[in-house]
Amino acid sequence: MNYRNAKYIDDTRIDCEIEHPEFGWIPYTVDPADTDMTIDNSALLAAMASAGDVAAYVPPTQAELGEIASQAVRAERDMKLASEVDPIAGNTLRWTALSAEEQAAWAAYRQALLDVPQQTGFPHNVTWPTRP
């Protein structure tokens, strides 16, 4: 089986592309614990070992882990804005039906969500604001 761009993604699994007879080059993860033998992982691992061309595993840096966590928190914040705030603040009929105090509470909630990345513990220790 032909493969290319093989690299360890952890201590045992290898990401690569394999040349599929019907679909051409497709992404594939070689996992020694995988029992599905649609692809013969043993033969693929043997070919990789024989060629000796699998890139070593390089663990992510703290900065990379922090960026991943930051993106996840921002995505959750964006989801809260889209699903909780926008249907009210973005709908003129719903917004005008609110009292001035309710509008102020929703505006404060929206701003608190937008300010989540400025929190001291961001992205690992976030205090989510309470929805009005």
PyMOL commands that set and color helices and strands:
alter all, ss='L'
color gray80, all
select helices_A, chain A and resi 41-51+62-89+92-96+100-114+116-118
alter helices_A, ss='H'
color red, helices_A
select strands_A, chain A and resi 3-8+14-20+24-30
alter strands_A, ss='S'
color yellow, strands_A
deselect
rebuild
show_as cartoon
